[in-house]
Amino acid sequence: MHPALAPFRFQRGQLEVKNRCVLAAMTNKQSHANGHVSKDEVAWLEARSRGGFGIVTTAATHVQEDGQGWEGEFGVWSDAFLPGLTSMANAISQHGALGLAQLFHGGMRAPESLTGLQPKSASENLLNDEGDFARAMTEEEIHETIQAFGQAAQRCEAAGFHGVELHGAHGYLISQFLGEATNRREDAWGGSPEKRQTFLHETVKEVRRQTSDKFLVGVRLSPVHRGVGITLHDALFTLKSCMGLELDFVHVSCWDINQRETIGQNERTFTEWFADELQGQMPLITTGAVWNRGDAADAVGQGGDFVGVARAGIAHSNWPEHLAGNDAEPKQPPFSVTELEQAMLSPRFIEYMRRWEGFVDP
């Protein structure tokens, strides 16, 4: 058996996953402008559960109205969204997958063109060459946002999701607090590596406070993010600090699992660095340019307990089946519009994927 097809049992709630294959969160812009989930977005996720993924993660969903990062993004900041969220959670779980909602706030990457408000962040940060700035959050706003993460997680549990993934990667609000370049505060929320962890720590605690003991909570981290000032050393510091929290998994977002980084005299992949720090104390999801059986085996060999895919999962709703035998290599891009429609992508999602050079046939 391929190692990524082995079952796994989480300690919290004794939740069992049928395999280690994870559909990673993927922006798809398929939902409605008012934040409500669309049938297209539900159908896209349901197809991946039906296709055999053990864990299916939603696209990032904003926990406050002013946290929206892009068009077509569904929200989780109001009880009005519960019917759609319930439909989504049920569609995922009815085929045997665990459903995770990825919670986030765009912070300085929540454009005023969408929210009607000046973006906010850990500190005042330059947004563009025209001199536009994100403003620094007040103490009250920080507490309100942390509470909003907790309330959003509570809604997700009420809707039937098995857990949430807190999006602390890719330069959004949580990572803006973690990053030295974007968090230059001189209060309890910044000013030292330890204080830059506070926003994440308090968010995890609030999510735990507002959800049940069986609900899964994890965090996604970038191993390096120059835009907010996170080095691998910083990421490992955050990872170590997370080990004292009530988390059920950590997700390292590598972009390419074979990329290597050196600290001192040691050169390793990002997954190896994270796995070495965790020492098996917490499950590790790793993603980044995984496409076939060999890539998935490499991800596990580097220390990943779970293997996440995005683009491979977009093209192949049944991607885990490609790990089960020595069948042909899963087709790689470009894909025809017909092939993507058969994979349950809506016209809007297909158009969005044209931004990925060479993914869609001209």
N, C-alpha and C positions, 0 to 999 in steps of 0.2 A: 504494500500500500504506500502511496505517496505520503510523505510526512504531513503535508498540508491538508490531507483528507482524514486525518485522525480526529476523533471527537475530543472535546475539552469540557471540563466542568469548572465553572467559576465557584469560588468558595462562598461568595455572598449569594444567599438564596439557593445555593446548589443548582444554579441554572446550567444546563448542559447544551453545548453547541455541537451540531452534528459534524462539523469540520472546521478547519482553521482558515477557510477562505472568507475574506472580508471585502464587500463592496465598499470602497472608501467614499467619503463624501465628495460629491462632484457637482459643481455649479452647472445648472442646465436651463435656467431662465424660463421654465415652463409654467409657472404659476401666475396668479392674477395680480394686477396692479394694486389691488386693495389688500394684498397679503394673504388672501385665502388660497388654500391648496387647490390645484387643478386636477381634473381627472387624468390628464396626460402625465402629470408628475406621479400620481398614484400608480398608474399603469406601468410606467417605466420601472419603478421600484418593485412592484409585484412580480414583474417578469424576471427580475434577478433572484428573488426568493424562489420562484418556481424553477428557476434554472439551477438551483442547488447551492447557492451561497449560504454559509453558516450564519454570517452576520451581514445585515444590509443597513447601511448608514445613509440617512437623508442628506440632501444638500444642506449647507449652513443656513440656519434660520435665526432671524434677529429677535433678541429678547426684549428690546425696546423699540418703539416706533421710529426713533431717530437713529437706530443702529443699522438700518438697511444699507447694504453694500452695492446692490445692483438691481436692475430691472428683473421682474419675473421671479423674485425671491419671496417665498412664503414666510409668514410671521408666526410667532408663538407668544406674542406679548399681550394677547387678550383672550378671554374666555370665548369670544365670538368665533375663534378659530377651532374650537374643540371638535365640532362635527367633522371637519375636514381632516384634522389630525387623527381622529378616531378611525376614519375610513382608511387613511394611510397605514396606521399601525396594524389594523386588522388585515389589510391586504398583504402586508409583509409576513405577519405571523401565521396566517392560515396555511402557508406552504412550508412551514417548519423552520424558518429563519428567525433569529433574534433581531429585533428592530431597535436601532439606535438613532436618536435625533441629535444632530450636531448643532449645539447652541453657540451663538457668537454675537458680538456687537462689532460693527465696523470701525468704530472710533474715528480716527482721522481719515479713514477710508470709507466713510459713509457720506457720500457727496451731497452738498446742499441742493443740487438739482433734483435729487430724489426726496429728501427729507424736508426741504424748505428751511433748514436750520444750519447755522454754522457748525461744522464738524467739531467734535470735542475729543480730547485725548488726555494722556497722563500729564503732559506739559504742553505749552504752546509750541506748535511745530509747523514749519513751513510746508505748504501743500504743493506748490508749483512755482514756476519761474515768474509768474505774474505777481507774486508776493502775497498770495492768499495764505491765511494761517488757520490751523485748528487751534481752538482755545483750550486752556487747561481746565480740567474738571474741578469743580468745587468739592469740598469734603462731603456736602450733602448729596451731590450728584453721584459720587463714588458709592456711597452707601445705597442709594436708590438703585443703581445699576447692579450691584451685588444682589440686592433683594430681588431684582427683576430676573436674574439668572435662576434664583431659587424658585420663583413663581413659575417660570417657564418650564423648569424641570418637573415641577408638580403637575402642570398641565399635561406634559408628555406622559407621565405615569398614569394620570387619569384617562388619557386617550388609549392606553394599552401598549405603549412602548416599553421595552425591557430595560432601557437605560438611556443615558445621554453621553455624548462626547463633547467636552468643553474645548472650543477651538482656540488653543493658545499658540497657534502657528501662523505662518504666512503674513505676518505684519498687521493683524487685526488688533482690537483693543487690548486683549489680555497680553499679547506679545509686546504691545506698545508700553505696557507697564513693566514688562520684564526687560526691555531693551535699554541699554545705557544711553543710546543716542536720543531716544524719544521720551524717556523718563528722567527728567533732571530736577525732580521735586526735591525739596529739602524738609519734608515732613515725614509722617509715619508711612507714607506710600512710596517713598523713594529716597535717594541720597546715598544708598549703599547697596551692594548686591543682595544683602539679606532683606532690606526694606522693599526692594523691587519685586520680591516674591509675595508681598503681603496681599495684593489685589487677587492674585490667583488663589492663595491659601484661603482667604476669607470667602471667595466665591465657592470653592469646593465645600467649605464648612456650611455655607448657607444652602447649597443644593442638597447636601446630606440632611440638613435640618428639616427641609421641606419635603423630603421623599422617604419612602419606607426602607427598611433594612435590606429588602431583597432587590432593590433597584440598583442597577449598575451605573457607576460614574467613572469616566475616564477622561484623560486630557491628551490632546494632540499637540506636539511640540515640534518646532523647527530645530534641527541640529545646528544650523547656522542661518542667520538672517541679517545681512549687512544693512538693510534699510532701516532697521530699528536698533542696530548695534548689538546683536547677539552673536557671540563667537561660540565655537564648540565648547570651550571651557565654561562659558556662561550657561550653555544649555545643560551641561552635565551638573553644574551647580544647582540649577532648577530641578533637574531630575532627582538629585540626591535629596533636595528639600521635599519633593513630592512623596518620598518614601515614608514620611511621617504622617501623611494624610490618609483619609479613608477613601482611597482610590482603588478601582478594580482592574485598571489597565492603563498603560501609557502607549501612545501611538507616535512613533518617530516618522516624520514626513521627509523622506530622503530625496525625492525627485529621481534619484538614481541610486539603487542599493549598492552599486559597485563603486560609487565615488568614495575616495579615501581621504582622510585628514590626519595630520601629524600633530601630536602633542609630545614635546620632549623628543625622545628617541623612538617613540612608538607610532607606527602608521597603521590605521585600521579603517574599516568601513564605519559609517555612522551607526549602523545596526550593531556592529561589534562593540563600539564604544558604549552604547546605551545598555546592551546586554551585560557587559562586564560590570557596569555600575550597579545594575539591578540585582545581579547574582541570583536570579530566579525568584526574587521576593515579590515580583509583580509581573503579570503577563505583559508581553511586548508585542504590539502590532507594528509591522514595518511595511512601508510602501515606497515605490519608486522604480519605474521602468520595468516592472515585472510583466512578462508576456506569456511565457511558456512553462512547461514542466521543469526545465533546467533552472530557469530564473526563480521559480517558486522554491525549488530545492535549495538553491543558493541562499535565499532569504532565511529559510529555516536553519541552514547550516551556519549562518552568521549570528544566530541567536534569537531570531524572531519566533515567537510562539504562534503568531497569526500572520498571514500574508495578505496584504491589501492590494487591490488593483483599482484603477480608475478607467483609463482608456481601454484596456483589455476588456473590462466589464461593460463598457459602453457598446463595444462592437459585438461582444459575445455574452449574451445573457446567461448562457449555460457554461461559462468559463470553467467552473470546477470539474465538469465532465471531461475536459481536455487533460486533466491531471490523472484521470482514472486508468488510462491505458496508453499504449504506444501508438495512438492515432496520429493523424497528420498534424503538423504544426498549426496552431490557430492562425488564421489569416491575419496579416498585418495590413496597415493602411497602404493605399487609399481604399475607401469603401464607397460603394455606390449609394445613391439616395435610397434606392429600393432595399438594399441590404440593411441600412440603418432604420428604415421604416419597419422592416421585419423584426428588428431588434427593439421595437417599441419606442423609438425616438420620434417626437413630434416634429413638424416642420420648423418650429422655432428652435428646438434643440439642435436639429441638423444645421440650421443656419449659424447657430452659435459655434458649432464644431468646425465650421469653415475657417474660424480664426486660428485653429491649430493647423499649421502649414502641412499640407499633404494628407490630411485625415479624410477629407471628403473629395470624391471625384469632382473635377470642375463641372 
